[in-house]
Amino acid sequence: MAGIRFRPGMAGTFLGVSPAELTDGAAPLEDLWDRRAHEFKVKLEEARSIQDAMPILLSSLPMPDPAPNPVQKAIEAIAAANGNADLDSVARQANLSPRQFRRRCLEESGLGPKHLCRVLRFRHACRIARAVGQLNMGQRNMDRLNWSAIALEAEYFDQAHFIRDFRRFTGLTPMAVFSNTRQPGSSSIEA
């Protein structure tokens, strides 16, 4: 299986459709790319390996204007801050009112700015947990990650807030995902 992960706010540029139309859903590629999708699928089916498929996948994406627009730059700043950004300040930097920025962020990323921040902060916390877990692999108590410290480092208000977000996004507790009963690197959370 191969896939492409777009930076926050950039998928619409490549796919040619507003990410808000795809949020929490799925669409056949034919609905987005018409005839080009069929040609793309034929090329991928002819690939003999994932190594052969990746150049096909990457070359099939339309090349966007290299300069991101002000909203994409603002979303990039939010992502660089791992979701811990002052949204009013970010909106001002994009020369938009907070209300305009909310609307444009939804159009560009498929998520409102607050929801985008929560997702980015959650992903950051998962990266921290995975890194700490890998450091602890030689120890017997990998299940005993310090969730308070991870929540603090990811800039959550407290551990309960982190666990609440974790359950909302995964349906599981952090320990259920990052326990030592899984194989190293097999976490179901991709940050």
Backbone as CSV, one residue per row, in Angstrom:
resi,resn,N_x,N_y,N_z,CA_x,CA_y,CA_z,C_x,C_y,C_z
1,MET,0.848,-1.167,0.000,0.000,0.000,0.000,0.894,1.230,0.000
2,ALA,0.519,2.202,-0.787,1.269,3.450,-0.867,0.290,4.600,-0.740
3,GLY,0.773,5.692,-0.259,-0.084,6.858,-0.127,0.742,8.123,-0.101
4,ILE,0.049,9.218,-0.160,0.698,10.527,-0.103,0.061,11.313,1.021
5,ARG,0.889,11.883,1.853,0.393,12.759,2.906,0.739,14.193,2.508
6,PHE,-0.285,15.007,2.427,-0.085,16.404,2.080,0.147,17.206,3.345
7,ARG,0.959,18.237,3.239,1.104,19.152,4.362,-0.252,19.806,4.595
8,PRO,-0.554,20.162,5.835,-1.849,20.804,6.107,-2.068,22.016,5.195
9,GLY,-3.236,22.058,4.590,-3.611,23.172,3.735,-3.182,23.037,2.292
10,MET,-2.501,21.954,1.922,-1.973,21.841,0.567,-2.705,20.816,-0.307
11,ALA,-3.528,19.967,0.231,-4.175,18.913,-0.565,-5.041,19.481,-1.674
12,GLY,-5.772,20.538,-1.400,-6.652,21.117,-2.409,-5.896,21.591,-3.626
13,THR,-4.703,22.110,-3.410,-3.867,22.578,-4.514,-3.535,21.428,-5.455
14,PHE,-3.257,20.259,-4.898,-2.895,19.101,-5.703,-4.113,18.375,-6.271
15,LEU,-5.165,18.257,-5.466,-6.312,17.459,-5.880,-7.304,18.224,-6.748
16,GLY,-7.260,19.541,-6.684,-8.167,20.335,-7.494,-9.573,20.411,-6.940
17,VAL,-9.733,20.112,-5.665,-11.036,20.186,-5.007,-10.804,20.694,-3.584
18,SER,-11.770,21.388,-3.037,-11.644,21.891,-1.672,-11.583,20.726,-0.684
19,PRO,-10.585,20.699,0.185,-10.513,19.636,1.189,-11.761,19.555,2.064
20,ALA,-12.471,20.672,2.221,-13.703,20.654,3.020,-14.717,19.682,2.429
21,GLU,-14.675,19.474,1.107,-15.587,18.535,0.463,-15.223,17.085,0.766
22,LEU,-13.987,16.849,1.190,-13.513,15.492,1.437,-13.370,15.158,2.921
23,THR,-13.488,16.152,3.787,-13.282,15.929,5.217,-14.243,14.869,5.743
24,ASP,-13.677,13.907,6.478,-14.433,12.804,7.083,-15.190,11.979,6.048
25,GLY,-14.662,11.908,4.864,-15.313,11.122,3.827,-14.294,10.566,2.857
26,ALA,-14.794,9.985,1.805,-13.952,9.429,0.759,-14.609,9.714,-0.579
27,ALA,-13.789,9.810,-1.597,-14.303,10.036,-2.946,-13.445,9.233,-3.909
28,PRO,-14.067,8.567,-4.865,-13.275,7.869,-5.883,-12.442,8.877,-6.660
29,LEU,-11.245,8.481,-7.018,-10.358,9.372,-7.747,-10.990,9.836,-9.059
30,GLU,-11.809,8.993,-9.662,-12.488,9.361,-10.910,-13.370,10.598,-10.720
31,ASP,-13.932,10.769,-9.522,-14.768,11.943,-9.258,-13.939,13.221,-9.201
32,LEU,-12.650,13.077,-8.895,-11.779,14.236,-8.781,-11.021,14.518,-10.077
33,TRP,-10.562,13.447,-10.751,-9.662,13.613,-11.888,-10.216,13.123,-13.220
34,ASP,-11.431,12.653,-13.278,-12.044,12.172,-14.518,-11.145,11.181,-15.252
35,ARG,-10.839,11.478,-16.517,-10.081,10.573,-17.378,-8.668,10.327,-16.858
36,ARG,-8.046,11.344,-16.287,-6.689,11.205,-15.766,-6.596,10.103,-14.717
37,ALA,-7.660,9.909,-13.938,-7.665,8.881,-12.894,-7.539,7.490,-13.504
38,HIS,-8.226,7.247,-14.608,-8.160,5.929,-15.256,-6.735,5.650,-15.737
39,GLU,-6.119,6.620,-16.390,-4.741,6.460,-16.873,-3.793,6.200,-15.703
40,PHE,-4.007,6.916,-14.628,-3.194,6.778,-13.429,-3.319,5.361,-12.848
41,LYS,-4.546,4.864,-12.736,-4.766,3.524,-12.183,-4.128,2.455,-13.057
42,VAL,-4.209,2.597,-14.369,-3.600,1.625,-15.277,-2.089,1.581,-15.057
43,LYS,-1.466,2.748,-14.960,-0.015,2.807,-14.731,0.353,2.152,-13.397
44,LEU,-0.426,2.424,-12.356,-0.134,1.832,-11.041,-0.290,0.321,-11.062
45,GLU,-1.301,-0.176,-11.765,-1.506,-1.628,-11.847,-0.361,-2.319,-12.571
46,GLU,0.293,-1.611,-13.480,1.415,-2.184,-14.216,2.713,-2.176,-13.411
47,ALA,2.746,-1.418,-12.338,3.952,-1.353,-11.503,4.203,-2.711,-10.867
48,ARG,5.462,-3.111,-10.850,5.830,-4.432,-10.324,6.112,-4.417,-8.822
49,SER,6.386,-3.233,-8.294,6.721,-3.135,-6.870,6.334,-1.756,-6.367
50,ILE,6.411,-1.587,-5.058,6.135,-0.286,-4.464,7.173,0.730,-4.939
51,GLN,8.410,0.264,-5.156,9.457,1.165,-5.646,9.119,1.662,-7.052
52,ASP,8.503,0.819,-7.877,8.074,1.238,-9.217,6.837,2.130,-9.147
53,ALA,5.981,1.901,-8.152,4.726,2.644,-8.041,4.940,4.073,-7.547
54,MET,5.924,4.289,-6.682,6.097,5.615,-6.093,6.382,6.705,-7.131
55,PRO,7.288,6.512,-8.083,7.488,7.574,-9.082,6.226,7.840,-9.913
56,ILE,5.457,6.798,-10.176,4.199,6.969,-10.913,3.240,7.810,-10.087
57,LEU,3.143,7.478,-8.823,2.258,8.202,-7.924,2.651,9.671,-7.844
58,LEU,3.918,9.923,-7.627,4.384,11.307,-7.468,4.308,12.102,-8.770
59,SER,4.608,11.463,-9.900,4.572,12.197,-11.169,3.144,12.452,-11.646
60,SER,2.169,11.760,-11.088,0.781,11.950,-11.497,0.125,13.147,-10.832
61,LEU,0.752,13.658,-9.797,0.183,14.825,-9.115,0.457,16.085,-9.915
62,PRO,-0.541,16.930,-10.072,-0.293,18.192,-10.760,0.631,19.060,-9.917
63,MET,1.494,19.775,-10.561,2.413,20.642,-9.844,1.743,21.991,-9.601
64,PRO,1.558,22.359,-8.339,0.890,23.626,-8.021,1.838,24.806,-8.189
65,ASP,1.265,25.976,-8.086,2.057,27.197,-8.042,3.010,27.054,-6.857
66,PRO,4.311,27.264,-7.049,5.260,27.022,-5.957,5.092,27.950,-4.760
67,ALA,4.457,29.086,-4.952,4.310,30.024,-3.844,2.966,29.806,-3.141
68,PRO,3.009,29.402,-1.863,1.750,29.243,-1.142,1.066,30.591,-0.929
69,ASN,-0.255,30.560,-0.871,-1.001,31.795,-0.622,-0.905,32.145,0.865
70,PRO,-1.348,33.343,1.275,-1.211,33.755,2.676,-1.889,32.799,3.669
71,VAL,-3.017,32.220,3.295,-3.690,31.288,4.202,-2.873,30.008,4.333
72,GLN,-2.328,29.507,3.233,-1.476,28.318,3.303,-0.229,28.589,4.143
73,LYS,0.328,29.800,4.029,1.479,30.161,4.867,1.080,30.188,6.341
74,ALA,-0.111,30.695,6.623,-0.593,30.739,8.009,-0.798,29.327,8.548
75,ILE,-1.361,28.455,7.731,-1.566,27.057,8.147,-0.216,26.387,8.361
76,GLU,0.746,26.698,7.509,2.097,26.159,7.669,2.708,26.620,8.995
77,ALA,2.449,27.866,9.377,2.948,28.387,10.658,2.294,27.649,11.823
78,ILE,1.006,27.358,11.711,0.308,26.584,12.752,0.913,25.191,12.857
79,ALA,1.182,24.576,11.702,1.778,23.235,11.694,3.186,23.264,12.287
80,ALA,3.962,24.294,11.962,5.320,24.406,12.506,5.297,24.556,14.028
81,ALA,4.213,25.151,14.549,4.057,25.314,15.996,3.353,24.111,16.619
82,ASN,3.182,23.043,15.841,2.508,21.824,16.322,1.123,22.111,16.881
83,GLY,0.445,23.088,16.282,-0.920,23.403,16.692,-1.012,24.343,17.879
84,ASN,0.105,24.752,18.414,0.109,25.641,19.575,0.398,27.070,19.120
85,ALA,-0.605,27.670,18.485,-0.434,29.002,17.914,-1.576,29.906,18.347
86,ASP,-1.287,31.188,18.415,-2.307,32.197,18.687,-3.036,32.451,17.370
87,LEU,-4.267,31.974,17.255,-4.996,32.034,15.991,-5.318,33.453,15.553
88,ASP,-5.554,34.352,16.492,-5.795,35.750,16.114,-4.546,36.350,15.471
89,SER,-3.390,36.040,16.029,-2.137,36.535,15.473,-1.881,35.927,14.090
90,VAL,-2.148,34.644,13.949,-1.971,33.975,12.663,-2.888,34.600,11.615
91,ALA,-4.128,34.880,12.003,-5.080,35.517,11.077,-4.571,36.890,10.649
92,ARG,-4.053,37.657,11.610,-3.516,38.981,11.270,-2.343,38.871,10.300
93,GLN,-1.479,37.876,10.513,-0.338,37.692,9.618,-0.789,37.353,8.199
94,ALA,-1.965,36.738,8.074,-2.531,36.420,6.757,-3.365,37.583,6.223
95,ASN,-3.366,38.700,6.955,-4.158,39.889,6.593,-5.654,39.578,6.504
96,LEU,-6.129,38.770,7.443,-7.538,38.396,7.495,-8.072,38.616,8.896
97,SER,-9.365,38.840,8.982,-10.000,38.872,10.298,-10.073,37.434,10.804
98,PRO,-10.223,37.234,12.105,-10.351,35.867,12.614,-11.491,35.094,11.935
99,ARG,-12.591,35.765,11.682,-13.731,35.101,11.026,-13.389,34.692,9.591
100,GLN,-12.749,35.601,8.839,-12.333,35.270,7.479,-11.320,34.125,7.485
101,PHE,-10.400,34.161,8.467,-9.392,33.104,8.533,-10.047,31.754,8.827
102,ARG,-11.034,31.721,9.709,-11.737,30.458,9.985,-12.322,29.883,8.698
103,ARG,-12.979,30.733,7.920,-13.608,30.287,6.679,-12.554,29.807,5.678
104,ARG,-11.494,30.574,5.512,-10.457,30.211,4.538,-9.648,29.000,4.982
105,CYS,-9.422,28.858,6.282,-8.710,27.687,6.799,-9.528,26.429,6.512
106,LEU,-10.827,26.510,6.711,-11.713,25.384,6.407,-11.646,25.039,4.921
107,GLU,-11.646,26.050,4.070,-11.558,25.826,2.623,-10.230,25.177,2.233
108,GLU,-9.142,25.639,2.829,-7.803,25.169,2.439,-7.415,23.838,3.075
109,SER,-7.860,23.598,4.316,-7.405,22.396,5.029,-8.504,21.380,5.278
110,GLY,-9.754,21.788,5.146,-10.851,20.884,5.460,-11.236,20.911,6.922
111,LEU,-10.482,21.661,7.726,-10.755,21.782,9.157,-10.746,23.256,9.542
112,GLY,-11.548,23.602,10.531,-11.469,24.937,11.103,-10.154,25.067,11.844
113,PRO,-9.687,26.281,12.096,-8.374,26.455,12.728,-8.241,25.797,14.103
114,LYS,-9.273,25.867,14.934,-9.174,25.249,16.262,-9.077,23.733,16.151
115,HIS,-9.878,23.142,15.269,-9.822,21.691,15.082,-8.470,21.297,14.488
116,LEU,-7.983,22.062,13.528,-6.667,21.797,12.952,-5.595,21.841,14.037
117,CYS,-5.654,22.830,14.916,-4.687,22.927,16.017,-4.746,21.690,16.906
118,ARG,-5.959,21.238,17.218,-6.100,20.050,18.073,-5.489,18.826,17.401
119,VAL,-5.729,18.651,16.108,-5.170,17.510,15.381,-3.651,17.589,15.355
120,LEU,-3.111,18.763,15.067,-1.658,18.922,15.004,-1.001,18.711,16.364
121,ARG,-1.621,19.211,17.422,-1.073,19.007,18.773,-1.128,17.519,19.137
122,PHE,-2.229,16.845,18.786,-2.366,15.412,19.029,-1.270,14.635,18.281
123,ARG,-1.058,14.963,17.023,-0.015,14.281,16.248,1.356,14.498,16.875
124,HIS,1.597,15.714,17.365,2.873,16.019,18.027,3.032,15.162,19.280
125,ALA,1.995,15.050,20.073,2.050,14.221,21.283,2.322,12.762,20.919
126,CYS,1.734,12.279,19.840,1.981,10.896,19.402,3.429,10.699,18.977
127,ARG,4.003,11.684,18.297,5.417,11.594,17.914,6.304,11.548,19.158
128,ILE,5.969,12.373,20.144,6.741,12.379,21.397,6.634,11.013,22.071
129,ALA,5.420,10.494,22.193,5.216,9.196,22.853,5.973,8.091,22.119
130,ARG,5.929,8.113,20.793,6.627,7.083,20.022,8.131,7.185,20.245
131,ALA,8.668,8.424,20.242,10.102,8.618,20.450,10.522,8.168,21.851
132,VAL,9.749,8.537,22.864,10.058,8.125,24.238,9.930,6.613,24.361
133,GLY,8.900,6.048,23.755,8.711,4.594,23.787,9.875,3.860,23.149
134,GLN,10.402,4.391,22.046,11.542,3.744,21.397,12.786,3.850,22.257
135,LEU,12.935,4.953,22.984,14.070,5.078,23.902,13.964,4.067,25.040
136,ASN,12.731,3.747,25.429,12.498,2.833,26.552,12.416,1.376,26.127
137,MET,12.623,1.055,24.851,12.426,-0.315,24.369,13.210,-1.332,25.181
138,GLY,14.409,-0.983,25.620,15.205,-1.927,26.384,14.715,-2.097,27.812
139,GLN,13.838,-1.211,28.261,13.339,-1.288,29.625,12.070,-2.126,29.663
140,ARG,11.769,-2.692,30.810,10.598,-3.550,30.954,9.300,-2.758,31.052
141,ASN,9.351,-1.488,31.396,8.135,-0.730,31.687,7.759,0.252,30.579
142,MET,7.750,-0.218,29.343,7.367,0.687,28.267,5.928,1.156,28.437
143,ASP,5.076,0.324,29.030,3.682,0.719,29.259,3.591,1.911,30.199
144,ARG,4.642,2.171,30.924,4.599,3.221,31.937,5.200,4.521,31.433
145,LEU,4.856,4.881,30.214,5.275,6.185,29.717,4.681,7.245,30.638
146,ASN,5.384,8.316,30.817,4.909,9.393,31.671,3.976,10.282,30.835
147,TRP,2.687,9.962,30.864,1.712,10.661,30.031,1.566,12.123,30.437
148,SER,1.768,12.429,31.708,1.724,13.833,32.134,2.847,14.631,31.486
149,ALA,4.032,14.046,31.463,5.180,14.734,30.852,4.978,14.887,29.345
150,ILE,4.439,13.862,28.707,4.176,13.928,27.267,3.135,15.006,26.984
151,ALA,2.069,15.042,27.780,1.027,16.060,27.602,1.608,17.457,27.794
152,LEU,2.451,17.621,28.803,3.071,18.921,29.064,3.988,19.335,27.913
153,GLU,4.807,18.399,27.428,5.724,18.718,26.332,4.956,19.076,25.050
154,ALA,3.794,18.456,24.838,2.971,18.760,23.660,2.103,19.998,23.895
155,GLU,2.258,20.614,25.059,1.566,21.854,25.433,0.067,21.683,25.639
156,TYR,-0.320,20.511,26.131,-1.695,20.343,26.593,-1.811,21.003,27.958
157,PHE,-3.010,21.417,28.299,-3.247,22.043,29.597,-2.949,21.054,30.721
158,ASP,-3.375,19.797,30.539,-3.108,18.750,31.516,-3.249,17.388,30.841
159,GLN,-2.909,16.342,31.591,-2.960,14.981,31.068,-4.388,14.589,30.679
160,ALA,-5.373,14.994,31.450,-6.770,14.645,31.157,-7.207,15.211,29.808
161,HIS,-6.776,16.435,29.509,-7.094,17.062,28.221,-6.487,16.249,27.077
162,PHE,-5.236,15.823,27.256,-4.559,14.998,26.254,-5.303,13.680,26.051
163,ILE,-5.645,13.009,27.133,-6.320,11.713,27.021,-7.697,11.877,26.389
164,ARG,-8.390,12.954,26.702,-9.701,13.216,26.093,-9.552,13.377,24.571
165,ASP,-8.562,14.153,24.138,-8.316,14.292,22.694,-7.920,12.952,22.088
166,PHE,-7.093,12.201,22.794,-6.639,10.910,22.288,-7.835,9.997,22.043
167,ARG,-8.731,9.930,23.011,-9.928,9.092,22.843,-10.819,9.598,21.721
168,ARG,-10.942,10.902,21.605,-11.796,11.460,20.550,-11.252,11.111,19.166
169,PHE,-9.933,11.176,18.996,-9.341,10.933,17.681,-9.136,9.457,17.369
170,THR,-8.945,8.619,18.386,-8.648,7.210,18.114,-9.696,6.243,18.638
171,GLY,-10.471,6.688,19.610,-11.406,5.772,20.260,-10.730,4.898,21.309
172,LEU,-9.449,5.132,21.554,-8.663,4.328,22.491,-7.929,5.226,23.479
173,THR,-7.383,4.610,24.518,-6.520,5.344,25.441,-5.096,5.300,24.901
174,PRO,-4.240,6.215,25.347,-2.842,6.170,24.890,-2.167,4.838,25.218
175,MET,-2.431,4.290,26.397,-1.797,3.011,26.761,-2.236,1.884,25.834
176,ALA,-3.479,1.917,25.368,-3.942,0.864,24.464,-3.187,0.917,23.138
177,VAL,-2.778,2.096,22.730,-2.070,2.244,21.460,-0.573,2.045,21.633
178,PHE,0.000,2.584,22.708,1.442,2.561,22.897,1.881,1.539,23.949
179,SER,1.193,0.431,24.039,1.572,-0.581,25.033,2.686,-1.460,24.494
180,ASN,3.339,-2.183,25.394,4.432,-3.052,24.946,3.923,-4.367,24.384
181,THR,2.617,-4.531,24.250,2.101,-5.738,23.632,2.139,-5.650,22.117
182,ARG,2.393,-4.466,21.579,2.516,-4.292,20.128,3.979,-4.491,19.738
183,GLN,4.177,-4.827,18.494,5.524,-4.930,17.964,6.122,-3.535,17.840
184,PRO,7.431,-3.378,18.017,8.047,-2.068,17.861,7.702,-1.460,16.502
185,GLY,7.286,-0.207,16.536,6.973,0.503,15.303,5.624,0.179,14.713
186,SER,4.789,-0.637,15.394,3.512,-1.040,14.813,2.333,-0.251,15.363
187,SER,2.607,0.892,15.946,1.545,1.730,16.478,0.524,2.018,15.391
188,SER,-0.749,1.996,15.764,-1.798,2.264,14.779,-1.979,3.754,14.569
189,ILE,-1.224,4.572,15.266,-1.313,6.016,15.126,-0.180,6.474,14.233
190,GLU,-0.506,7.105,13.146,0.480,7.657,12.223,0.475,9.158,12.396
191,ALA,1.537,9.696,12.939,1.574,11.143,13.192,2.227,11.859,12.118
